Amino acid sequence: MDQEYDRLLVPVDGSKEAELAFNKAIKVALANRAHLDVLNVLDTKQFIGSYGGMISGDAVYQLTQDAQEYLDNLKDQAKSAGLDDLDIHIRFGNPKTVIATDFPHDHHNDLIVIGATGLNAVERVLVGSVTEYVNRTAPCDVLIVKTK
């Protein structure tokens, strides 16, 4: 690898694509002796229930607890692989902007390792791919992971 990286970001959401990206990010972080930020973004649009009503505070709390448990499990996996220099983060907001600009700006990430989109062609047209958006707008290098 010609480029060395100091601070990596890997966004995760529980998908197969995110799992591949997480595993690749561990390898890249170890190879570069870099810090790894593992980020789960809870999309605030999901907190709006049917008919425009808000989801209860208990439901939001449970989603946050579930995300924390998921991230703690990933942290344990990274440590088992030999990576100790990592932090886990939960953010609320639009995943596109949080991953592409807000978080890298706050944490000075120089590489984003992200899974290839799991959307089909119609879904990409309707909602747009987070991966595509990140690739177009991130202020740093982006590694799109498609394989193990």
Backbone as ProteinMPNN parsed JSONL, in Angstrom:
{"seq_chain_A": "MDQEYDRLLVPVDGSKEAELAFNKAIKVALANRAHLDVLNVLDTKQFIGSYGGMISGDAVYQLTQDAQEYLDNLKDQAKSAGLDDLDIHIRFGNPKTVIATDFPHDHHNDLIVIGATGLNAVERVLVGSVTEYVNRTAPCDVLIVKTK", "coords_chain_A": {"N_chain_A": [[0.844, -1.164, 0.0], [0.801, 2.067, -1.031], [-0.078, 4.448, 0.098], [-0.241, 5.659, 3.383], [-2.292, 5.453, 6.231], [-3.75, 7.137, 9.026], [-6.056, 7.504, 10.567], [-8.883, 5.735, 10.468], [-12.234, 5.299, 9.296], [-15.035, 3.298, 9.694], [-18.214, 2.808, 8.739], [-21.009, 1.078, 10.05], [-23.859, -1.1, 9.831], [-25.037, -3.481, 10.36], [-25.45, -4.98, 8.111], [-24.524, -7.412, 5.542], [-22.683, -6.32, 3.778], [-21.582, -4.269, 5.321], [-20.331, -5.787, 7.257], [-18.305, -7.042, 5.771], [-16.838, -4.752, 5.101], [-16.057, -3.904, 7.664], [-14.371, -6.016, 8.502], [-12.351, -5.766, 6.565], [-11.468, -3.205, 7.203], [-10.295, -3.598, 9.702], [-8.042, -5.089, 8.94], [-6.697, -3.198, 7.324], [-6.252, -1.163, 9.191], [-4.572, -2.492, 11.025], [-2.366, -3.016, 9.327], [-1.489, -0.446, 8.834], [-1.01, 0.51, 11.309], [-2.994, 2.088, 12.466], [-5.594, 4.196, 13.871], [-8.948, 3.163, 14.469], [-12.191, 4.161, 13.854], [-15.369, 3.092, 14.592], [-18.524, 3.356, 13.396], [-21.979, 3.75, 13.934], [-24.834, 4.897, 12.482], [-27.85, 6.132, 13.458], [-30.625, 6.566, 11.709], [-32.535, 9.393, 11.696], [-34.956, 9.604, 10.407], [-36.195, 7.192, 10.798], [-37.442, 7.41, 13.195], [-39.884, 8.47, 12.92], [-43.109, 7.561, 13.05], [-45.939, 5.735, 11.683], [-48.287, 7.68, 9.823], [-47.021, 10.063, 10.331], [-46.531, 10.409, 13.045], [-44.507, 10.504, 16.029], [-42.108, 8.086, 17.147], [-42.115, 6.373, 20.257], [-40.241, 7.435, 23.168], [-39.227, 5.272, 24.552], [-38.899, 3.357, 22.538], [-36.929, 4.57, 20.961], [-34.864, 4.608, 22.824], [-34.481, 1.834, 23.108], [-33.595, 1.151, 20.523], [-31.168, 2.512, 20.547], [-29.839, 1.166, 22.608], [-29.676, -1.395, 21.467], [-28.001, -0.811, 19.292], [-25.684, -0.091, 20.675], [-25.004, -2.515, 21.901], [-24.492, -4.078, 19.632], [-22.269, -2.683, 18.574], [-20.447, -2.991, 20.682], [-19.991, -5.726, 20.483], [-18.694, -5.804, 17.995], [-16.409, -4.401, 18.67], [-15.201, -6.189, 20.439], [-14.641, -8.236, 18.6], [-12.733, -6.96, 16.988], [-10.683, -6.539, 18.819], [-10.029, -9.192, 19.359], [-8.88, -9.801, 16.954], [-6.554, -8.494, 17.191], [-6.498, -5.731, 17.156], [-6.312, -2.93, 19.039], [-6.543, -0.197, 19.088], [-9.127, 1.441, 18.81], [-12.306, 3.09, 18.576], [-15.773, 3.195, 19.378], [-18.81, 4.504, 18.048], [-21.98, 6.122, 18.198], [-24.22, 7.858, 16.264], [-26.82, 10.206, 15.574], [-28.919, 11.057, 12.851], [-28.832, 11.958, 9.339], [-27.606, 9.331, 7.537], [-26.023, 9.628, 5.193], [-24.878, 12.283, 5.21], [-23.711, 12.376, 7.747], [-21.786, 10.302, 7.671], [-20.278, 10.954, 5.373], [-19.354, 13.637, 5.699], [-19.751, 15.041, 8.252], [-18.816, 13.4, 10.483], [-16.129, 12.615, 9.631], [-15.007, 15.171, 9.538], [-15.104, 15.985, 12.234], [-13.488, 14.039, 13.447], [-11.179, 13.802, 11.991], [-10.631, 11.837, 10.034], [-8.777, 9.963, 7.626], [-9.31, 8.005, 5.843], [-12.147, 6.35, 4.658], [-13.717, 3.34, 5.069], [-15.987, 1.508, 3.483], [-18.89, -0.48, 2.918], [-20.005, -1.887, -0.193], [-22.98, -0.891, -1.843], [-26.123, -2.262, -0.803], [-28.404, -1.939, -2.12], [-30.882, -2.348, -4.716], [-31.16, -1.499, -8.258], [-33.507, 0.087, -8.632], [-34.072, 0.982, -6.014], [-31.757, 2.518, -5.563], [-32.198, 4.619, -7.347], [-34.509, 5.771, -6.243], [-33.938, 6.358, -3.446], [-31.243, 6.762, -3.316], [-27.83, 5.805, -2.946], [-26.021, 5.4, 0.032], [-23.323, 4.779, -0.011], [-22.541, 5.654, -2.592], [-22.982, 8.405, -2.318], [-21.181, 9.039, -0.232], [-18.767, 8.391, -1.492], [-18.712, 10.352, -3.484], [-18.655, 12.797, -2.029], [-17.009, 12.826, 0.249], [-14.295, 14.161, 2.204], [-11.941, 12.812, 2.165], [-9.958, 9.87, 1.32], [-11.765, 7.057, 0.013], [-12.538, 3.732, 0.504], [-14.185, 1.298, -1.114], [-15.679, -1.602, -0.276], [-16.086, -4.721, -1.713], [-15.6, -7.375, -1.65], [-14.362, -10.209, 0.301]], "CA_chain_A": [[0.0, 0.0, 0.0], [1.623, 3.264, -1.125], [-0.616, 5.449, 1.006], [-0.412, 5.258, 4.773], [-3.436, 6.108, 6.865], [-3.645, 7.256, 10.484], [-7.362, 7.462, 11.222], [-9.859, 5.122, 9.582], [-13.639, 5.272, 9.69], [-15.85, 2.265, 9.062], [-19.616, 2.843, 9.153], [-21.614, -0.257, 10.101], [-25.312, -1.083, 10.031], [-25.52, -4.841, 10.54], [-25.603, -5.668, 6.827], [-23.405, -8.234, 5.104], [-21.711, -5.403, 3.181], [-20.893, -3.584, 6.415], [-19.463, -6.778, 7.902], [-17.126, -7.157, 4.918], [-16.062, -3.516, 5.264], [-15.482, -3.921, 9.008], [-13.246, -6.954, 8.497], [-11.284, -5.163, 5.759], [-10.957, -2.045, 7.954], [-9.388, -4.119, 10.728], [-6.791, -5.437, 8.263], [-6.028, -1.965, 6.902], [-5.8, -0.488, 10.412], [-3.407, -3.225, 11.527], [-1.254, -2.829, 8.392], [-1.043, 0.943, 8.915], [-0.931, 0.893, 12.727], [-3.897, 3.236, 12.485], [-6.76, 4.213, 14.75], [-10.181, 2.831, 13.757], [-13.478, 4.608, 14.391], [-16.478, 2.272, 14.121], [-19.665, 4.268, 13.515], [-23.337, 3.332, 13.584], [-25.69, 6.082, 12.389], [-29.279, 5.86, 13.571], [-31.302, 7.505, 10.822], [-33.626, 10.035, 12.427], [-36.219, 9.382, 9.701], [-36.833, 5.98, 11.315], [-38.141, 7.724, 14.436], [-41.213, 8.965, 12.587], [-43.984, 6.408, 12.879], [-46.968, 5.85, 10.656], [-49.097, 8.894, 9.845], [-46.239, 11.219, 10.749], [-46.339, 10.487, 14.488], [-43.168, 10.16, 16.51], [-41.955, 6.845, 17.902], [-41.969, 6.66, 21.686], [-38.898, 7.529, 23.713], [-38.785, 3.918, 24.902], [-38.455, 2.692, 21.313], [-35.651, 5.187, 20.604], [-33.907, 4.101, 23.804], [-34.193, 0.437, 22.784], [-32.767, 1.162, 19.321], [-29.833, 2.944, 20.96], [-29.252, 0.057, 23.368], [-29.351, -2.444, 20.503], [-26.831, -0.361, 18.545], [-24.534, -0.16, 21.574], [-24.658, -3.935, 22.048], [-23.91, -4.473, 18.345], [-20.939, -2.088, 18.48], [-19.586, -3.644, 21.679], [-19.623, -7.017, 19.899], [-17.686, -5.538, 16.968], [-15.175, -4.012, 19.365], [-14.609, -7.443, 20.915], [-14.098, -8.926, 17.429], [-11.517, -6.25, 16.576], [-9.648, -6.828, 19.818], [-9.623, -10.584, 19.138], [-8.038, -9.808, 15.76], [-5.298, -7.82, 17.519], [-6.606, -4.273, 17.046], [-6.723, -2.304, 20.297], [-6.717, 1.244, 18.915], [-10.394, 1.741, 18.148], [-13.411, 3.662, 19.341], [-17.091, 2.971, 18.79], [-19.602, 5.726, 18.086], [-23.356, 6.138, 17.712], [-24.668, 9.199, 15.917], [-28.174, 10.344, 15.049], [-28.983, 11.974, 11.718], [-28.883, 11.395, 8.0], [-26.365, 8.573, 7.366], [-25.206, 10.152, 4.104], [-24.076, 13.444, 5.597], [-22.91, 12.06, 8.94], [-20.645, 9.48, 7.264], [-19.463, 11.601, 4.34], [-18.726, 14.914, 6.043], [-19.779, 15.463, 9.659], [-17.938, 12.604, 11.332], [-14.715, 12.79, 9.25], [-14.569, 16.512, 9.921], [-14.914, 16.01, 13.687], [-12.494, 13.063, 13.911], [-9.997, 13.906, 11.124], [-10.38, 10.555, 9.369], [-8.152, 10.103, 6.317], [-9.83, 6.936, 4.984], [-13.431, 5.754, 5.0], [-13.859, 1.987, 4.528], [-17.444, 1.36, 3.464], [-19.383, -1.582, 2.106], [-20.736, -1.581, -1.418], [-24.412, -0.77, -1.58], [-26.965, -3.437, -0.851], [-29.641, -1.56, -2.801], [-30.998, -2.69, -6.13], [-31.146, -0.315, -9.123], [-34.683, 0.924, -8.376], [-33.881, 1.625, -4.711], [-30.731, 3.55, -5.706], [-32.819, 5.766, -8.013], [-35.478, 6.395, -5.347], [-33.383, 6.9, -2.2], [-29.82, 7.033, -3.458], [-26.96, 4.959, -2.156], [-25.13, 6.067, 0.978], [-21.96, 4.566, -0.502], [-22.309, 6.561, -3.716], [-22.907, 9.767, -1.781], [-19.92, 9.15, 0.499], [-17.698, 8.377, -2.483], [-18.708, 11.637, -4.205], [-18.543, 14.022, -1.236], [-16.098, 12.728, 1.395], [-13.081, 14.97, 2.075], [-10.775, 11.931, 2.285], [-10.042, 8.675, 0.482], [-12.851, 6.121, 0.304], [-12.329, 2.362, 0.03], [-15.466, 0.606, -1.211], [-15.382, -3.027, -0.134], [-17.033, -5.578, -2.404], [-15.246, -8.782, -1.424], [-13.629, -10.491, 1.529]], "C_chain_A": [[0.893, 1.232, 0.0], [1.205, 4.319, -0.116], [-0.69, 4.881, 2.412], [-1.533, 6.084, 5.38], [-3.263, 6.075, 8.372], [-4.973, 7.049, 11.193], [-8.399, 6.959, 10.225], [-11.258, 5.225, 10.178], [-14.305, 4.127, 8.953], [-17.274, 2.392, 9.598], [-20.213, 1.44, 9.063], [-23.109, -0.139, 10.382], [-25.894, -2.48, 10.217], [-25.684, -5.618, 9.249], [-24.369, -6.51, 6.511], [-22.299, -7.348, 4.53], [-20.909, -4.673, 4.252], [-19.944, -4.53, 7.146], [-18.177, -6.969, 7.099], [-16.224, -5.929, 5.08], [-15.372, -3.472, 6.623], [-14.254, -4.825, 9.06], [-12.066, -6.406, 7.695], [-10.659, -3.985, 6.506], [-9.996, -2.482, 9.057], [-8.029, -4.429, 10.099], [-6.006, -4.189, 7.862], [-5.485, -1.213, 8.117], [-4.559, -1.177, 10.983], [-2.186, -2.99, 10.639], [-0.654, -1.429, 8.497], [-0.77, 1.411, 10.344], [-1.783, 2.14, 12.972], [-5.002, 3.07, 13.524], [-7.999, 3.913, 13.904], [-11.379, 3.352, 14.527], [-14.562, 3.753, 13.753], [-17.751, 3.059, 14.425], [-20.961, 3.598, 13.091], [-24.205, 4.583, 13.611], [-27.137, 5.628, 12.45], [-30.009, 6.958, 12.806], [-32.517, 8.093, 11.526], [-34.97, 9.902, 11.714], [-36.952, 8.16, 10.236], [-37.622, 6.241, 12.592], [-39.53, 8.309, 14.199], [-42.079, 7.767, 12.267], [-44.993, 6.628, 11.769], [-47.793, 7.111, 10.892], [-48.339, 10.087, 10.423], [-46.033, 11.345, 12.241], [-44.946, 10.057, 14.889], [-43.205, 8.826, 17.244], [-41.721, 7.224, 19.357], [-40.501, 6.734, 22.094], [-38.347, 6.164, 24.09], [-38.245, 3.173, 23.672], [-37.102, 3.249, 20.858], [-34.555, 4.687, 21.543], [-33.509, 2.668, 23.47], [-33.32, 0.33, 21.537], [-31.322, 1.536, 19.658], [-29.118, 1.835, 21.725], [-28.828, -1.08, 22.441], [-28.1, -2.073, 19.702], [-25.574, -0.453, 19.406], [-24.063, -1.603, 21.748], [-23.962, -4.457, 20.788], [-22.476, -3.946, 18.227], [-19.97, -2.695, 19.491], [-19.107, -5.003, 21.17], [-18.544, -6.836, 18.827], [-16.349, -5.154, 17.601], [-14.448, -5.252, 19.888], [-13.973, -8.219, 19.756], [-12.781, -8.288, 16.987], [-10.373, -6.544, 17.54], [-9.14, -8.26, 19.677], [-8.7, -10.712, 17.926], [-6.717, -9.073, 15.993], [-5.326, -6.316, 17.421], [-7.145, -3.694, 18.35], [-7.053, -0.827, 20.146], [-7.99, 1.536, 18.125], [-11.392, 2.324, 19.135], [-14.704, 3.34, 18.611], [-17.94, 4.212, 19.015], [-21.02, 5.443, 17.589], [-23.704, 7.592, 17.447], [-26.099, 9.118, 15.415], [-28.125, 11.317, 13.878], [-29.118, 11.235, 10.412], [-27.571, 10.648, 7.765], [-25.454, 9.128, 6.273], [-24.298, 11.277, 4.585], [-23.212, 13.179, 6.826], [-21.643, 11.313, 8.529], [-19.709, 10.237, 6.326], [-18.721, 12.833, 4.845], [-18.653, 15.202, 7.538], [-18.762, 14.712, 10.507], [-16.463, 12.741, 10.926], [-14.16, 14.163, 9.612], [-14.248, 16.568, 11.419], [-13.741, 15.144, 14.149], [-11.252, 12.974, 13.025], [-9.621, 12.566, 10.494], [-9.75, 10.805, 8.0], [-8.513, 8.955, 5.371], [-11.16, 6.457, 5.539], [-13.497, 4.4, 4.298], [-15.337, 1.648, 4.621], [-17.845, 0.216, 2.541], [-20.084, -1.082, 0.86], [-22.225, -1.607, -1.096], [-25.127, -2.106, -1.651], [-28.266, -3.152, -1.573], [-29.667, -2.079, -4.226], [-31.111, -1.395, -6.944], [-32.313, 0.624, -8.845], [-34.528, 1.678, -7.052], [-32.83, 2.734, -4.789], [-31.309, 4.796, -6.345], [-33.733, 6.512, -7.036], [-34.844, 7.045, -4.126], [-31.914, 7.255, -2.306], [-29.003, 6.17, -2.522], [-26.095, 5.807, -1.226], [-23.697, 5.952, 0.475], [-21.635, 5.503, -1.652], [-22.142, 7.991, -3.232], [-21.576, 9.994, -1.068], [-18.764, 9.234, -0.489], [-17.586, 9.72, -3.207], [-18.307, 12.811, -3.327], [-17.551, 13.982, -0.08], [-14.828, 13.552, 1.153], [-11.795, 14.136, 2.11], [-10.948, 10.754, 1.331], [-11.183, 7.772, 0.951], [-12.491, 4.775, -0.315], [-13.677, 1.662, 0.064], [-15.18, -0.885, -1.272], [-16.498, -3.845, -0.788], [-16.81, -7.05, -2.104], [-14.542, -8.949, -0.085], [-12.196, -10.095, 1.363]], "O_chain_A": [[1.668, 1.427, 0.936], [2.051, 5.006, 0.458], [-1.147, 3.755, 2.612], [-1.693, 7.265, 5.072], [-2.709, 5.127, 8.93], [-5.018, 6.487, 12.288], [-8.752, 7.65, 9.269], [-11.437, 5.236, 11.395], [-14.163, 3.993, 7.737], [-17.521, 2.119, 10.773], [-19.951, 0.706, 8.111], [-23.564, 0.777, 11.066], [-27.113, -2.646, 10.23], [-26.023, -6.801, 9.284], [-23.313, -6.347, 7.124], [-21.117, -7.595, 4.768], [-19.701, -4.479, 4.108], [-18.877, -4.118, 7.6], [-17.09, -7.048, 7.671], [-15.003, -6.053, 5.181], [-14.222, -3.045, 6.719], [-13.218, -4.44, 9.602], [-10.914, -6.563, 8.099], [-9.445, -3.792, 6.445], [-8.997, -1.811, 9.314], [-6.989, -4.077, 10.655], [-4.789, -4.133, 8.042], [-4.375, -0.684, 8.07], [-3.604, -0.509, 11.38], [-1.085, -2.786, 11.149], [0.542, -1.242, 8.275], [-0.355, 2.548, 10.569], [-1.345, 3.105, 13.598], [-5.297, 1.967, 13.984], [-8.092, 4.354, 12.758], [-11.566, 3.032, 15.701], [-14.672, 3.688, 12.529], [-18.021, 3.388, 15.58], [-21.039, 2.965, 12.038], [-24.303, 5.254, 14.638], [-27.597, 4.848, 11.616], [-30.009, 8.122, 13.205], [-33.428, 7.36, 11.91], [-36.017, 10.067, 12.34], [-38.177, 8.081, 10.148], [-38.391, 5.385, 13.028], [-40.261, 8.606, 15.144], [-41.809, 7.037, 11.314], [-44.903, 7.593, 11.01], [-47.968, 7.548, 12.029], [-48.952, 11.017, 10.946], [-45.408, 12.309, 12.682], [-44.283, 9.321, 14.157], [-44.199, 8.48, 17.882], [-41.181, 8.292, 19.643], [-39.632, 6.16, 21.437], [-37.147, 5.918, 23.967], [-37.254, 2.448, 23.763], [-36.232, 2.495, 20.421], [-33.447, 4.379, 21.103], [-32.33, 2.321, 23.54], [-32.404, -0.491, 21.493], [-30.378, 0.953, 19.125], [-27.93, 1.595, 21.514], [-27.753, -1.658, 22.606], [-27.241, -2.921, 19.462], [-24.516, -0.85, 18.918], [-22.862, -1.875, 21.742], [-22.972, -5.184, 20.868], [-21.575, -4.682, 17.827], [-18.795, -2.89, 19.181], [-17.959, -5.387, 21.395], [-17.595, -7.617, 18.758], [-15.289, -5.545, 17.114], [-13.224, -5.349, 19.789], [-12.894, -8.791, 19.909], [-11.828, -8.991, 16.651], [-9.236, -6.768, 17.122], [-7.949, -8.514, 19.856], [-7.852, -11.602, 17.867], [-5.861, -9.031, 15.109], [-4.29, -5.671, 17.584], [-8.293, -3.939, 18.719], [-7.763, -0.261, 20.977], [-7.941, 1.838, 16.933], [-11.33, 2.088, 20.341], [-14.729, 3.227, 17.385], [-17.813, 4.889, 20.035], [-21.228, 4.634, 16.684], [-23.506, 8.453, 18.303], [-26.532, 8.088, 14.897], [-27.374, 12.292, 13.91], [-29.467, 10.055, 10.371], [-26.51, 11.273, 7.79], [-24.232, 9.098, 6.419], [-23.084, 11.225, 4.388], [-22.103, 13.702, 6.93], [-20.55, 11.648, 8.984], [-18.489, 10.168, 6.471], [-17.573, 13.056, 4.461], [-17.591, 15.573, 8.039], [-17.935, 15.33, 11.178], [-15.618, 12.963, 11.793], [-12.985, 14.297, 9.952], [-13.231, 17.137, 11.817], [-13.074, 15.475, 15.129], [-10.368, 12.157, 13.283], [-8.445, 12.207, 10.427], [-10.134, 11.738, 7.296], [-8.07, 8.937, 4.223], [-11.289, 6.189, 6.733], [-13.351, 4.32, 3.078], [-15.879, 1.515, 5.719], [-17.212, -0.019, 1.512], [-20.678, -0.003, 0.85], [-22.654, -2.286, -0.164], [-24.78, -2.971, -2.456], [-29.142, -4.015, -1.639], [-28.627, -2.232, -4.867], [-31.152, -0.308, -6.367], [-32.127, 1.841, -8.823], [-34.818, 2.872, -6.977], [-32.987, 3.777, -4.155], [-30.968, 5.91, -5.95], [-33.733, 7.743, -7.002], [-35.182, 8.183, -3.798], [-31.394, 7.982, -1.46], [-29.449, 5.844, -1.422], [-25.51, 6.806, -1.645], [-22.94, 6.921, 0.529], [-20.553, 6.09, -1.679], [-21.252, 8.705, -3.693], [-20.921, 11.016, -1.273], [-17.875, 10.07, -0.329], [-16.481, 10.172, -3.507], [-17.675, 13.745, -3.82], [-17.279, 15.022, 0.519], [-14.344, 13.63, 0.023], [-10.693, 14.686, 2.088], [-11.952, 10.654, 0.625], [-11.516, 7.734, 2.135], [-12.179, 4.687, -1.503], [-14.249, 1.454, 1.134], [-14.526, -1.37, -2.195], [-17.678, -3.691, -0.47], [-17.709, -7.874, -2.277], [-14.175, -7.974, 0.572], [-11.401, -10.251, 2.29]]}, "name": "protein", "num_of_chains": 1, "seq": "MDQEYDRLLVPVDGSKEAELAFNKAIKVALANRAHLDVLNVLDTKQFIGSYGGMISGDAVYQLTQDAQEYLDNLKDQAKSAGLDDLDIHIRFGNPKTVIATDFPHDHHNDLIVIGATGLNAVERVLVGSVTEYVNRTAPCDVLIVKTK"}
